[in-house]
Amino acid sequence: MTEEGRIHIGDLKPADIALLKQVASEAAEHAVSRTLMTMGIDPTNPRQAQADMLFLRSTRERCEGATGKAILVMITLLVGSTLSVMWIGFKASLKTALPFALPIIALLALITAANSHDSWISQQRMTDPASGEWCCNHIDCKPEQVKEVRGGYSTAGGDVVPYSRVIPKSPDGQWWRCRYLGGEKAGQTRCLIGPPPGS
């Protein structure tokens, strides 16, 4: 296009500028909407998209925590196995496999207990009544002693959880505290699960 054929902003009337702004705004809105739809996000329902992003973030945080725990378990197994083999070699006169089997039995008992806890929290899809965040799993949640104080319950972590945030669904009658593993809220209470009323 030659210099004479170009349109200069100074040559446009206010109505033309308003029309150009409207067209640009509609084009941008259309492009963003199509991009979000291509990604599987409904642009007319931003709350659902926010919930999906929060779920992805909490899943990522759990995975990061799980990776660290998995490495620790692998190191523990490796060291435990090495020590067991050394013990068996040192005590060659012992023909029984009991010294070797005890660490494995103890580890299996711990894993079974952790998985049974994970199943009831995950299966019941527990969420904090105030924030709506998932309570998570056995990595985040542990049995804990709590003390009733004015307005709620005091945890061993130092938080005071209001009565309105307590989830009265603990099947074993214990108090379970789920905490954040990372980020700004690391160590703070994510959910507090207590025994049902009257139990």
GROMACS elastic network, one bead per residue, 0.5 to 0.9 nm:
[ bonds ]
;  ai    aj funct       b0    kb
    1     4     6  0.81099   500
    1     5     6  0.61260   500
    1     6     6  0.69361   500
    2     5     6  0.53710   500
    2     6     6  0.67956   500
    3     6     6  0.55514   500
    3     7     6  0.88316   500
    4     7     6  0.82312   500
    7    10     6  0.85575   500
    7    11     6  0.69560   500
    7    12     6  0.78995   500
    8    11     6  0.53636   500
    8    12     6  0.70599   500
    9    12     6  0.54471   500
    9    13     6  0.86728   500
    9    17     6  0.81533   500
   10    13     6  0.81355   500
   12    15     6  0.81046   500
   12    16     6  0.59698   500
   12    17     6  0.64988   500
   13    16     6  0.52150   500
   13    17     6  0.64185   500
   13    18     6  0.87725   500
   14    17     6  0.50857   500
   14    18     6  0.61772   500
   14    19     6  0.86100   500
   15    18     6  0.51063   500
   15    19     6  0.61888   500
   15    20     6  0.86873   500
   16    19     6  0.50494   500
   16    20     6  0.61912   500
   16    21     6  0.86595   500
   17    20     6  0.50672   500
   17    21     6  0.62072   500
   17    22     6  0.86273   500
   18    21     6  0.51282   500
   18    22     6  0.62025   500
   18    23     6  0.86790   500
   19    22     6  0.50786   500
   19    23     6  0.61666   500
   19    24     6  0.85849   500
   20    23     6  0.51411   500
   20    24     6  0.60875   500
   20    25     6  0.85034   500
   21    24     6  0.51348   500
   21    25     6  0.60302   500
   21    26     6  0.85854   500
   22    25     6  0.50996   500
   22    26     6  0.61392   500
   22    27     6  0.85259   500
   23    26     6  0.52042   500
   23    27     6  0.60726   500
   23    28     6  0.86053   500
   24    27     6  0.50854   500
   24    28     6  0.61344   500
   24    29     6  0.85809   500
   25    28     6  0.51909   500
   25    29     6  0.61453   500
   25    30     6  0.85512   500
   26    29     6  0.50696   500
   26    30     6  0.60163   500
   26    31     6  0.85333   500
   27    30     6  0.51012   500
   27    31     6  0.61112   500
   27    32     6  0.86552   500
   28    31     6  0.50936   500
   28    32     6  0.61727   500
   28    33     6  0.84977   500
   29    32     6  0.52518   500
   29    33     6  0.60548   500
   29    34     6  0.86037   500
   30    33     6  0.50905   500
   30    34     6  0.61256   500
   30    35     6  0.85516   500
   31    34     6  0.52213   500
   31    35     6  0.61118   500
   31    36     6  0.86464   500
   32    35     6  0.50673   500
   32    36     6  0.61520   500
   32    37     6  0.85609   500
   32    43     6  0.86287   500
   33    36     6  0.52364   500
   33    37     6  0.61565   500
   33    38     6  0.85832   500
   33    41     6  0.89472   500
   33    42     6  0.82909   500
   33    43     6  0.59869   500
   33    44     6  0.88612   500
   34    37     6  0.50355   500
   34    38     6  0.60317   500
   34    39     6  0.86183   500
   34    43     6  0.87100   500
   35    38     6  0.50824   500
   35    39     6  0.63831   500
   35    40     6  0.88356   500
   35    41     6  0.87071   500
   36    39     6  0.50685   500
   36    40     6  0.64049   500
   36    41     6  0.51171   500
   36    42     6  0.67998   500
   36    43     6  0.63834   500
   37    41     6  0.51282   500
   37    42     6  0.58601   500
   37    43     6  0.69309   500
   38    41     6  0.74015   500
   39    42     6  0.88765   500
   41    44     6  0.88031   500
   41    45     6  0.82007   500
   41    46     6  0.84156   500
   41    48     6  0.83884   500
   41    49     6  0.62803   500
   42    45     6  0.55404   500
   42    46     6  0.72379   500
   42    48     6  0.80028   500
   42    49     6  0.72835   500
   43    46     6  0.60883   500
   43    49     6  0.81272   500
   45    48     6  0.56897   500
   45    49     6  0.68059   500
   46    49     6  0.50123   500
   46    50     6  0.61599   500
   46    51     6  0.86317   500
   47    50     6  0.50085   500
   47    51     6  0.61707   500
   47    52     6  0.86000   500
   48    51     6  0.50264   500
   48    52     6  0.61600   500
   48    53     6  0.86404   500
   49    52     6  0.50401   500
   49    53     6  0.62105   500
   49    54     6  0.86515   500
   50    53     6  0.50812   500
   50    54     6  0.61514   500
   50    55     6  0.85510   500
   51    54     6  0.50899   500
   51    55     6  0.61225   500
   51    56     6  0.86106   500
   51   133     6  0.88360   500
   52    55     6  0.50725   500
   52    56     6  0.61947   500
   52    57     6  0.86466   500
   53    56     6  0.50206   500
   53    57     6  0.61337   500
   53    58     6  0.86271   500
   54    57     6  0.50415   500
   54    58     6  0.61381   500
   54    59     6  0.84750   500
   54   133     6  0.78167   500
   55    58     6  0.51792   500
   55    59     6  0.60448   500
   55    60     6  0.85488   500
   55   133     6  0.79361   500
   55   134     6  0.76735   500
   56    59     6  0.50196   500
   56    60     6  0.60923   500
   56    61     6  0.86146   500
   57    60     6  0.50615   500
   57    61     6  0.61943   500
   57    62     6  0.85973   500
   58    61     6  0.50241   500
   58    62     6  0.61096   500
   58    63     6  0.85321   500
   58   133     6  0.84248   500
   58   134     6  0.77735   500
   58   136     6  0.80243   500
   59    62     6  0.50469   500
   59    63     6  0.60839   500
   59    64     6  0.85826   500
   59   136     6  0.84431   500
   60    63     6  0.50173   500
   60    64     6  0.61290   500
   60    65     6  0.85963   500
   61    64     6  0.51165   500
   61    65     6  0.62402   500
   61    66     6  0.84900   500
   61   180     6  0.84812   500
   61   181     6  0.70053   500
   61   182     6  0.67657   500
   61   183     6  0.85923   500
   62    65     6  0.50789   500
   62    66     6  0.59047   500
   62    67     6  0.85065   500
   62   136     6  0.76391   500
   62   137     6  0.81861   500
   62   139     6  0.76067   500
   62   140     6  0.77231   500
   62   181     6  0.75587   500
   63    67     6  0.59681   500
   63    68     6  0.86367   500
   64    67     6  0.52332   500
   64    68     6  0.65960   500
   64    69     6  0.88394   500
   64   181     6  0.88507   500
   64   182     6  0.88225   500
   65    68     6  0.53486   500
   65    69     6  0.63370   500
   65    70     6  0.86522   500
   65   139     6  0.73369   500
   65   140     6  0.85085   500
   65   181     6  0.66998   500
   65   182     6  0.81378   500
   66    70     6  0.59244   500
   66    71     6  0.85667   500
   66   139     6  0.69405   500
   67    70     6  0.50268   500
   67    71     6  0.62523   500
   67    72     6  0.86301   500
   68    71     6  0.52568   500
   68    72     6  0.63000   500
   68    73     6  0.87157   500
   69    72     6  0.50013   500
   69    73     6  0.61245   500
   69    74     6  0.86032   500
   69   139     6  0.81911   500
   70    73     6  0.50325   500
   70    74     6  0.61416   500
   70    75     6  0.86203   500
   71    74     6  0.50671   500
   71    75     6  0.61784   500
   71    76     6  0.85108   500
   72    75     6  0.51606   500
   72    76     6  0.60680   500
   72    77     6  0.85561   500
   73    77     6  0.60603   500
   73    78     6  0.85267   500
   74    77     6  0.50533   500
   74    78     6  0.60827   500
   74    79     6  0.85853   500
   75    78     6  0.50306   500
   75    79     6  0.60655   500
   75    80     6  0.82969   500
   76    79     6  0.52283   500
   76    80     6  0.58042   500
   76    81     6  0.83105   500
   77    80     6  0.50025   500
   77    81     6  0.58299   500
   77    82     6  0.83954   500
   77   103     6  0.88841   500
   77   104     6  0.85760   500
   77   107     6  0.86559   500
   78    81     6  0.51815   500
   78    82     6  0.61267   500
   78    83     6  0.85974   500
   79    82     6  0.51027   500
   79    83     6  0.61046   500
   79    84     6  0.84705   500
   80    83     6  0.51533   500
   80    84     6  0.60182   500
   80    85     6  0.85926   500
   80   103     6  0.71710   500
   80   104     6  0.87645   500
   81    85     6  0.61338   500
   81    86     6  0.85492   500
   81   100     6  0.80434   500
   81   103     6  0.83380   500
   81   104     6  0.87399   500
   82    85     6  0.51751   500
   82    86     6  0.61663   500
   82    87     6  0.85323   500
   83    86     6  0.50077   500
   83    87     6  0.59960   500
   83    88     6  0.85038   500
   84    88     6  0.60792   500
   84    89     6  0.84830   500
   84    99     6  0.71507   500
   84   100     6  0.54800   500
   84   101     6  0.88154   500
   84   103     6  0.81730   500
   85    88     6  0.50381   500
   85    89     6  0.60474   500
   85    90     6  0.84665   500
   85   100     6  0.74396   500
   86    89     6  0.50119   500
   86    90     6  0.59788   500
   86    91     6  0.84263   500
   87    91     6  0.59445   500
   87    92     6  0.83313   500
   87    99     6  0.79247   500
   87   100     6  0.82247   500
   88    91     6  0.50991   500
   88    92     6  0.58062   500
   88    93     6  0.86830   500
   88    94     6  0.75356   500
   88    95     6  0.88752   500
   88    97     6  0.84134   500
   88    99     6  0.74830   500
   88   100     6  0.72283   500
   89    92     6  0.51683   500
   89    93     6  0.88471   500
   90    93     6  0.83726   500
   91    94     6  0.56418   500
   91    95     6  0.87030   500
   92    95     6  0.70177   500
   94    97     6  0.81291   500
   96    99     6  0.75628   500
   96   100     6  0.86476   500
   97   100     6  0.53923   500
   97   101     6  0.60284   500
   97   102     6  0.87184   500
   98   102     6  0.60220   500
   99   102     6  0.56194   500
   99   103     6  0.76745   500
  100   103     6  0.65775   500
  100   104     6  0.73769   500
  101   104     6  0.52939   500
  101   105     6  0.60574   500
  101   106     6  0.86207   500
  102   105     6  0.51049   500
  102   106     6  0.61141   500
  102   107     6  0.85687   500
  103   106     6  0.51231   500
  103   107     6  0.61159   500
  103   108     6  0.86169   500
  104   107     6  0.50832   500
  104   108     6  0.61317   500
  104   109     6  0.86029   500
  105   108     6  0.51315   500
  105   109     6  0.61924   500
  105   110     6  0.87386   500
  106   109     6  0.51307   500
  106   110     6  0.63562   500
  106   111     6  0.87567   500
  107   110     6  0.51513   500
  107   111     6  0.62241   500
  107   112     6  0.85999   500
  108   111     6  0.50858   500
  108   112     6  0.60287   500
  108   113     6  0.85587   500
  109   112     6  0.51407   500
  109   113     6  0.61847   500
  109   114     6  0.86245   500
  110   113     6  0.51984   500
  110   114     6  0.61721   500
  110   115     6  0.86086   500
  111   114     6  0.51021   500
  111   115     6  0.60716   500
  111   116     6  0.85916   500
  112   115     6  0.51400   500
  112   116     6  0.61191   500
  112   117     6  0.86218   500
  113   116     6  0.52673   500
  113   117     6  0.63284   500
  113   118     6  0.86612   500
  114   117     6  0.52282   500
  114   118     6  0.61616   500
  114   119     6  0.86952   500
  114   137     6  0.89845   500
  114   138     6  0.58101   500
  114   139     6  0.83211   500
  115   119     6  0.60987   500
  115   120     6  0.89057   500
  115   137     6  0.89618   500
  115   138     6  0.71707   500
  116   119     6  0.51717   500
  116   120     6  0.67111   500
  116   138     6  0.87860   500
  117   120     6  0.56031   500
  117   121     6  0.65479   500
  117   122     6  0.85988   500
  117   137     6  0.76877   500
  117   138     6  0.61221   500
  117   141     6  0.86853   500
  117   142     6  0.89571   500
  118   121     6  0.54388   500
  118   122     6  0.59102   500
  118   123     6  0.81891   500
  118   136     6  0.81945   500
  118   139     6  0.83297   500
  118   141     6  0.85548   500
  119   122     6  0.51971   500
  119   123     6  0.55931   500
  119   124     6  0.82567   500
  119   137     6  0.79947   500
  119   138     6  0.86259   500
  120   123     6  0.50858   500
  120   124     6  0.59580   500
  120   125     6  0.84182   500
  120   137     6  0.89733   500
  120   170     6  0.89602   500
  120   171     6  0.83059   500
  121   124     6  0.54605   500
  121   125     6  0.62697   500
  121   126     6  0.60751   500
  121   135     6  0.74284   500
  121   136     6  0.71192   500
  121   137     6  0.63419   500
  121   138     6  0.81595   500
  121   141     6  0.89257   500
  121   170     6  0.89362   500
  122   125     6  0.50335   500
  122   126     6  0.69099   500
  122   134     6  0.89024   500
  122   135     6  0.82703   500
  122   136     6  0.68214   500
  122   137     6  0.64538   500
  123   126     6  0.80636   500
  125   134     6  0.71239   500
  125   135     6  0.78482   500
  125   136     6  0.84276   500
  126   129     6  0.89125   500
  126   132     6  0.89671   500
  126   133     6  0.84888   500
  126   134     6  0.60335   500
  126   135     6  0.56437   500
  126   136     6  0.78131   500
  126   167     6  0.80947   500
  126   169     6  0.89297   500
  126   191     6  0.86061   500
  126   193     6  0.89177   500
  127   130     6  0.86265   500
  127   131     6  0.79074   500
  127   132     6  0.53080   500
  127   133     6  0.51888   500
  127   135     6  0.52048   500
  127   136     6  0.83259   500
  127   167     6  0.83413   500
  127   190     6  0.89131   500
  127   191     6  0.72558   500
  128   131     6  0.55751   500
  128   133     6  0.54598   500
  128   134     6  0.65757   500
  128   135     6  0.65279   500
  128   165     6  0.62627   500
  128   166     6  0.78085   500
  128   167     6  0.73949   500
  128   190     6  0.70460   500
  128   191     6  0.54051   500
  128   192     6  0.79045   500
  129   132     6  0.56421   500
  129   133     6  0.81509   500
  129   164     6  0.71831   500
  129   165     6  0.53979   500
  129   166     6  0.75884   500
  129   167     6  0.74309   500
  129   191     6  0.85458   500
  130   133     6  0.83185   500
  130   164     6  0.74026   500
  130   165     6  0.59267   500
  131   134     6  0.89279   500
  131   165     6  0.87587   500
  131   190     6  0.89453   500
  132   135     6  0.89794   500
  133   136     6  0.86675   500
  133   190     6  0.76384   500
  133   191     6  0.84053   500
  134   190     6  0.81501   500
  134   191     6  0.81755   500
  135   140     6  0.78376   500
  135   141     6  0.78156   500
  135   177     6  0.89996   500
  135   178     6  0.61085   500
  135   179     6  0.81367   500
  135   190     6  0.62989   500
  135   191     6  0.55250   500
  135   192     6  0.84635   500
  136   139     6  0.79072   500
  136   140     6  0.62141   500
  136   141     6  0.73193   500
  136   178     6  0.72723   500
  136   179     6  0.88503   500
  136   190     6  0.87572   500
  136   191     6  0.88513   500
  137   140     6  0.55064   500
  137   141     6  0.60139   500
  137   178     6  0.79721   500
  138   141     6  0.50346   500
  138   142     6  0.67909   500
  138   178     6  0.84944   500
  139   142     6  0.77346   500
  139   178     6  0.85431   500
  139   181     6  0.86540   500
  140   177     6  0.80589   500
  140   178     6  0.50683   500
  140   179     6  0.54657   500
  140   180     6  0.67919   500
  140   181     6  0.67599   500
  140   190     6  0.86650   500
  141   176     6  0.62165   500
  141   177     6  0.53610   500
  141   179     6  0.64720   500
  141   191     6  0.84517   500
  141   192     6  0.89566   500
  142   175     6  0.84583   500
  142   176     6  0.54192   500
  142   177     6  0.56645   500
  142   178     6  0.65540   500
  142   179     6  0.87369   500
  143   174     6  0.65287   500
  143   175     6  0.56549   500
  143   177     6  0.63166   500
  143   178     6  0.88753   500
  144   155     6  0.74557   500
  144   156     6  0.70338   500
  144   174     6  0.76988   500
  144   175     6  0.57045   500
  144   176     6  0.57195   500
  144   177     6  0.62320   500
  145   154     6  0.89114   500
  145   155     6  0.68414   500
  145   156     6  0.66845   500
  145   174     6  0.83124   500
  145   175     6  0.65751   500
  145   176     6  0.83687   500
  145   177     6  0.89575   500
  146   153     6  0.61816   500
  146   154     6  0.55791   500
  146   156     6  0.65906   500
  146   175     6  0.70691   500
  147   152     6  0.86348   500
  147   153     6  0.54637   500
  147   154     6  0.51505   500
  147   155     6  0.67304   500
  147   156     6  0.86393   500
  148   151     6  0.82219   500
  148   152     6  0.60227   500
  148   154     6  0.61920   500
  149   152     6  0.55431   500
  149   153     6  0.54134   500
  149   154     6  0.63025   500
  149   160     6  0.79248   500
  150   153     6  0.77388   500
  150   162     6  0.88737   500
  151   160     6  0.81773   500
  151   161     6  0.80471   500
  151   162     6  0.56359   500
  151   163     6  0.64537   500
  152   160     6  0.62873   500
  152   161     6  0.53848   500
  152   164     6  0.80628   500
  152   165     6  0.86903   500
  152   166     6  0.84381   500
  153   159     6  0.80926   500
  153   160     6  0.53892   500
  153   161     6  0.52311   500
  153   162     6  0.64745   500
  153   163     6  0.71088   500
  153   166     6  0.86074   500
  153   192     6  0.89864   500
  154   157     6  0.81339   500
  154   158     6  0.63773   500
  154   159     6  0.57075   500
  154   161     6  0.63863   500
  154   162     6  0.88983   500
  155   158     6  0.53559   500
  155   159     6  0.54451   500
  155   160     6  0.63958   500
  155   161     6  0.76271   500
  155   177     6  0.78709   500
  155   189     6  0.83788   500
  155   192     6  0.89063   500
  156   159     6  0.75077   500
  157   160     6  0.89670   500
  157   187     6  0.72186   500
  157   188     6  0.71532   500
  157   189     6  0.78033   500
  158   188     6  0.84584   500
  159   188     6  0.69027   500
  159   189     6  0.67811   500
  160   189     6  0.88422   500
  161   164     6  0.81889   500
  161   165     6  0.65026   500
  161   166     6  0.73017   500
  161   189     6  0.77684   500
  161   191     6  0.86479   500
  161   192     6  0.74162   500
  162   165     6  0.56004   500
  162   166     6  0.70781   500
  163   166     6  0.54662   500
  163   167     6  0.88993   500
  164   167     6  0.83475   500
  165   191     6  0.72859   500
  165   192     6  0.70383   500
  165   193     6  0.88642   500
  166   191     6  0.72469   500
  166   192     6  0.52485   500
  166   193     6  0.58515   500
  166   194     6  0.65676   500
  167   170     6  0.79285   500
  167   191     6  0.76220   500
  167   192     6  0.61963   500
  167   194     6  0.59189   500
  167   195     6  0.82200   500
  167   196     6  0.83292   500
  168   192     6  0.86356   500
  168   193     6  0.58546   500
  168   195     6  0.51522   500
  168   197     6  0.68904   500
  169   172     6  0.89836   500
  169   173     6  0.84735   500
  169   193     6  0.63062   500
  169   194     6  0.61123   500
  169   195     6  0.57611   500
  169   196     6  0.54455   500
  170   173     6  0.54811   500
  170   174     6  0.62895   500
  170   175     6  0.69220   500
  170   176     6  0.74279   500
  170   193     6  0.58899   500
  170   194     6  0.52517   500
  170   196     6  0.65994   500
  171   174     6  0.77793   500
  171   194     6  0.88169   500
  171   195     6  0.69407   500
  171   196     6  0.80210   500
  172   175     6  0.86622   500
  172   195     6  0.74287   500
  173   194     6  0.70250   500
  173   196     6  0.74180   500
  173   199     6  0.69657   500
  174   193     6  0.82423   500
  174   194     6  0.63562   500
  174   195     6  0.60666   500
  175   192     6  0.72206   500
  175   193     6  0.57246   500
  175   195     6  0.65565   500
  176   191     6  0.81598   500
  176   192     6  0.59093   500
  176   194     6  0.64396   500
  177   189     6  0.66117   500
  177   190     6  0.75946   500
  177   191     6  0.60093   500
  177   193     6  0.63574   500
  177   194     6  0.86887   500
  178   188     6  0.85104   500
  178   189     6  0.58841   500
  178   190     6  0.52824   500
  178   191     6  0.50011   500
  178   192     6  0.63043   500
  178   193     6  0.80455   500
  179   185     6  0.85533   500
  179   186     6  0.72992   500
  179   187     6  0.55356   500
  179   188     6  0.53962   500
  179   191     6  0.68400   500
  179   192     6  0.87690   500
  180   183     6  0.77316   500
  180   184     6  0.88648   500
  180   185     6  0.59846   500
  180   187     6  0.53137   500
  180   188     6  0.57457   500
  180   189     6  0.65242   500
  180   190     6  0.58627   500
  181   185     6  0.78598   500
  181   186     6  0.50059   500
  181   187     6  0.61297   500
  181   188     6  0.84217   500
  182   185     6  0.66471   500
  182   187     6  0.75466   500
  183   186     6  0.54322   500
  185   188     6  0.54880   500
  185   189     6  0.83491   500
  185   190     6  0.87825   500
  186   189     6  0.86648   500
  187   190     6  0.87093   500
  189   192     6  0.70418   500
  194   197     6  0.87880   500
  195   198     6  0.82989   500
  195   199     6  0.64311   500
  196   199     6  0.57932   500
